[in-house]
């Protein structure tokens, strides 16, 4: 039998490493061809093999990394950099959007973050095309923008509740794709996250809000009305994910029945995208040595 060359041995070793190396959260959660929402277990933990304790420990070590990368992105913009990040969070009621805001977005310096929570359009917003208010809320250079709900409400709730004719909302998928391509081309990295919760878990979370006086403020009777449209919303989400997961701005679907995992996953998605951007500290536009000398000479 012929001996393997050093090149063959290296290839074999690389293959073994690849086989045991877990995928990144970006790889594990990115929507691929043929994706079916109904086929994804909301209690699964793609990209992570540990339990809750391990997940919380892993999450605790990420805040400092996020903060530094955010500061570098912000500093880069002060030297003329044009790049920014937009995190879009979508999901059914009680899917954990609030927890993501506290545990993920809360790691950032507020001065570099712009959060927009999209509610029902105002009278002024209804006088404009549906993307008008979205465009006005895009992050500036150096910022991390966060959308709590987004342009996708205009192909989700309007579809489920027949707020506009099907001929109108069906055109919006292509309009959203065109819009997002332009946003990315302008220097904004778009991270679109759908928090995927099960009907049983939502029922349990709503029940907890009703049972605990300290949670009553979170309960909205309208949530039960929306819950009655569960199947229609799942169908609408499937269509939005299927039609709008483009190369420039793919969808990431995060199983959200386990709150700790959803927070860990979204944190890592943002961290991995910021790491890929690799923002740089700007070089000083003054003579550092001269300024150090001047400082030393002061009283």
N, C-alpha and C positions, 0 to 999 in steps of 0.2 A: 504494500500500500504506500502510495506516495505521501511524503511528509507535507503537512500544511505549511504554506509560506507564512512569513511574519505578517504579511498583509491580510491573509485569510484569518489568522489568529486574532488580529486586532478587530476585524469585522465581526468575528464570532463573539468577542468580548463586548463590543459595542452593542450587539444585538441582545446579549444577556442583560446588560445594564438597562437598555430601553425597555426590556420586558418587565423589570422589577421597579422601575422608576414610575411613581404615580403621575398621572397627567396633571397639568396645571388646572386651576379652576377655570381658566379661559377655555382650555381644550375640553374639559369635562362638561361644561355647561353650555357651550355654544350650540345653537340649533343647527342641525345638519339636514341634508336632503331626506325627505320622507319622515321628518319629525312628527310625532303625534302626541299631543298634550295628554290625552287619555292614557297613553302607555307609560307615562313617567310617574313613578311612585312618589307621592308628596312627602313620604317619610324617609326617602332614600338620602344618601349623603355623597353624591358624586365627587370624586377627587379627594375624599377624606375617609380614612379607615377607622379613626378613633371614636371614642364615645363623647358624651357631653363634657365630662371633666377635661379630657384632652383637648376638646374643641375650645373650651373657655380659656384654657392655658395658652393655646396657640394664638387665640385672638388677642390676649393681653399683651403679647409681644409685638404687635403690628402697629400700634398707634404712633410710636416714635418714627417708624419708617414712613408712614403716611404723612406725618407732619413735616418731616424734612423734605420730602419730594414736593409737597405742596409749596413750601417756602421757596424751594429752588425754582418752581414754575412761576411763582409770583415775582421773584427777583429777576428772572429771565425777562419778563415782560417790561420791567423798568428799564431794561437796556435795549428795548425795541423788539423783543420777542412777541410773536403773534399767536402763540399756541394757548389753548384752553381745553378744558374737559367738561363734558356734559353727561351727568348720570341721570338716567330716566328710570323711575321706579313705578311700575304698574302692578296691580293685583286686586283681587277681590277684597271686600271689606273684611277687616281683622286679619289680613294676610301678613301683617307685621311691618307695614311701611313706617309707622311711628318709631318702632324699635330700630329700624335701619337709620332713621334720622338721628336718633340719640347715640347709638353705638358706633356707627360708621362715620356719618357726617360730623358727629360731635368731636371726632379726633382732629378735625381741621381748625386752623385759625379762622375765626369768623370774618376777618377783614378780607380773606381771599375766597369766600364762599358766597354764592348767591342762590338762595332757595326760593322756588316758586311753587305754590300749591294751587293747582288749577281747579277751580270750582265751576259751577254752571256759568256760561258766558253772561257777561253784563249786557245791558242794552247797547252800550257803546261797542262792545266786542262783536255783538251780533250784526252790527252794520258793516263789518269788514269780512273778508274771506277767513275761513276757519284757522288758517296758519298765521294770521296777523298777530294775534296775541302771543303765539309761540315765538315768532321771530323777535318780538320786542323783549322777550325774556331771556334770550340767548346770553351766555356768559361772555364777558369781555376778555381780552387777552390777559393771561395770567390767572384767571379765575377758575374755580371749579363750580360749575352750575349744577343745581339739583332740581329736577322736576318731580314733584309729588303729583302723579298723573301727568298727562301730556297731550300731544296732538292725537294720541291713540284713542282718547275718549270720543273723538269724532268719527271713529269706526267701531266703537264698542257700545257705549250707552245709546248713541243715536240709532244704531242698528237694532239693538235689543228692544228699544221703546218706540221704534218707528217715528223718530223725531224729524227725520227728513226722508224723502223718497229713496228707495234702493238705488235708483239710477244716479242719485247724488252721492250717497256714501260709498258706492262701489267705485267711483272715480277717484276717491281720496287715497286709496292705497298707492296708486302711481304718483299722485301729487306729493304724498309723504316721502316716497322714495327719492323723487327728484329734489325735494327740499333738503333731505338729509345728506344727499351727495354733495350739495352745495355747501352745507354747513361743514362737512368734513373737509372739503376742498379749501375752505377758508382758514383751516388750522385748528378746528375743534375735534377732539376725539370723543365720539359718542359711544356711551356704554348703556345699552338698553336692557333692563332687567325686569322680568316678569316673576313675581313671587307666586309660586304654585301651591295653593293650599287645598286640602280636601274638604268636601262638604261636611263630613263628620267633625273635622277639626274646627271648622268655622262655627258649627253649632255649639261645640263645647266652649269656645271662646266667648260666644254671645251669651251662653248660659252663665258663664263666670261673671260677665259684666252685670247681669241681672241679679245674681246672688250676692254680690259684694257692694255695699254702699259706696266704698271708695272707688268703684269702677262705674257707678251709674252715670257719671258725667261723660263717659266714653260711649255709652249706649245711645244709638239713634234708632227710634222705631222704624225709620225708613229702611234700615238695614234688613229687616225682616221682609219688607216688600221686595227689595232687590234679590234677596235669597230665593224668592219664589221663581226667579228667572235664571236660576243657576245653570241649567242646561243651555239656555240661549247664550249666556255669557261665555261658557266654555267653547261653544261653537264660534262665537265672535272672536275670542282670543286666538283660537286655532287659525282662523282666517288671517288675522292681523300678523301673527307670527310667521305663518307660511308665506304670505305675500310681501312682507316687509323685512325679512331677514336678509339684507343685502350685504355684499362683501364690505362695503364702506362702513356699514353700521349694522352688524348682525345682532340678533336677539340672543340673550342668555336667559334660560329658564331655570330658576332656583327652587328646588323643593323646599317648602316653607312650613311644613307641619312641625318641624323641630326648630324653634326660634333660634337656638344657639347656632345651629348649622347655617341658617339663612344669613345671620349676621356675619359669621365667619366667611361664608362664600362671597357675599357682596364686598366685604372688606378686601378679600384677596383679589377679586376681580378688579377693583379700583387700583389696588397696589400693583398688580401685574401690568395694567395699562400705563400707569404712571412710570413704572420702572422701564417699560419699553420706550416711553417718550424720552427718558433720561434727561430731564431739564438740567441745565448747567448754571452754576454761579457765574454771574457776569464779571468780566475782568474790570479792575479798578480803572476809572478814567482820570486818575491823578497819580502823581509820583508817590508811591507808598513810603519809600525810604525817606523822602523829603518831609512828608507829613509826620513820620515817626520822630524825626529829628526835631521838628518844630514842637511836637508834643513834649518831648523830653526837656526842652528848654523852657517850658512854661513852669510857673511856680508850683 
